[in-house]
Amino acid sequence: MRISRLGMTALTALLATSTIVGPAKAIDWPENYQDWSTCADSSSIYCIQDVKSDTDGNDTTTWTSIPSTIDVHAYFYNLGFNGTTLPNFTFNITNDGLQELDPALPTGSKVHLEFNLGTWNPRADFSNATNKILNWDTQKIGDNWILTIDLETAPYSFATECWPWSDPWTDTNTGESGDYCNNPRNRHDYLSYAQVAVGSDPSDPNHPNTSPNAGVWIANNATGSGSPSLDATTKTLQMEYAGPPTKIDGSPNFIFAQAFIPDHTLSDLYGLDPTSVDLTRSFNVTRKDGSSTSALNTTIVHTSGSIPGILINIPEIITYVQASAQTLKVRNVVADTKDTSKTHPKITIQIRNARPNAPSKSAILKIRANKKFAVMNLRIGASAENVQPMCAQGNLKKYGTTMMATGVATVKLTKGTWSCKVRSVRTSGKTKLYSAWSKTRTVRIR
């Protein structure tokens, strides 16, 4: 398969320049790395292993052969830049040589792709997709890494010199001019589009083995002015988006976005326990235009696989608004129609160190006196790692111990009548979390 040159849309959306440091050990990449073929018996590395499609648009998946006009172009780029042998990997799908996939693969079509990347580990930083990602998986077979991606094609609208922060433009040859997406030039609406780029860490020669943010990826159908960034200090993942507010026919240009944050990133970079992270409180997703910030509608789920993690879906936003507020209201989208400040629209995912949920309450089922001890039979609350018993006589309080295996707690007491209660205990990091106290039960020590 011969690759096609990426257009300006793809380059703007996916390729970012940065200072690259070469690894200690060079990798012998093939000279014809820009010409990947379908894997054959004689070709064991750097090839396209499998491509299937499902174009019926329903929820079920039945993989069939791709249409005859469809080609997949895969290659490494940045190879040899500043002497590095750490490449980036990208692929795009074309229909009759063009990146407009409709009608062969209409929007919403599913595509299954497998790539043999040889010794290059695709567990890389900030992979970008201009389509929806349904599944992302890696597997090492022998000495070769196999990258598997299931995607869904999406509409993609692009226009140059059409950003909220751009200066007015004038074409010296034609006299045409535009301002803030009024009459933008070099624009195109793709009915169906798909492209993915997988980036390397340019500063770590051992990447991705030592990179805590390896495996982070985003997907959307809008271009941005720069690469996404993951800030360990502010605990934010930030993406900049831009694009025409309307399509060529005048309809609003709504976009989607996805972000995947692996479990090891949550653990290594943020100190969060991936198995108990609170999906409703640990992630705050906002959109900022100038000084205006608004919350975004999201769904957040935990996914499993070779790289388990958190998947955040933003179903519908608009990059920059000049369409009427009434038009937006129909689609239930919140946006600032008055803000025309020259700033980059940003979507920020704030990762909070949310306080974990406390354990459920425990209860005293039965209490009795045994010489100088109050003996309690307990019902232990969910997620409790311990149960703290306490008995009080006026202002005097006595604490005891619990044998979790038997569900029995004891408190050593002096003579008299005591009021006893228990509470569940759970440790999270260096913090102890307590449930509310149970109802009191009385016991008399003679």
Secondary structure, DSSP 8 states (H G I E B T S, - for coil): -------HHHHHHH---------SS-----TTTT---B--TT--SSEEEEEEEE-S-SSS---B---TTEEEEEEEESTTGGG----EEEEEEEETTBS--TTTS-TT-EEEEEEE-TT-----EEEEESSEEEEEEEEEETTEEEEEEEEE-EEEEEEET--TT---EE-TTT--EEBTTBS-EEEEEEEEE-EEEEE--TT-TTTTTT-TTTT-EEEESSB-SS--EEETTTTEEEEE-B--SB-TTS-B-EEEEEEEEEHHHHHHHH---TTT--TTTSEEEEEEETTEEEE---EEEEE-SSS-EEEEEEEEEESS--S-HHHHHHTT----SS---S---EEEEEE-----------EEEEEEEETTEEEEEEE--TT-SEEEEEEEETTEEEE-EEETTTTEEEEE--SEEEEEEEEEEEEETTEEEE------EEEEE-
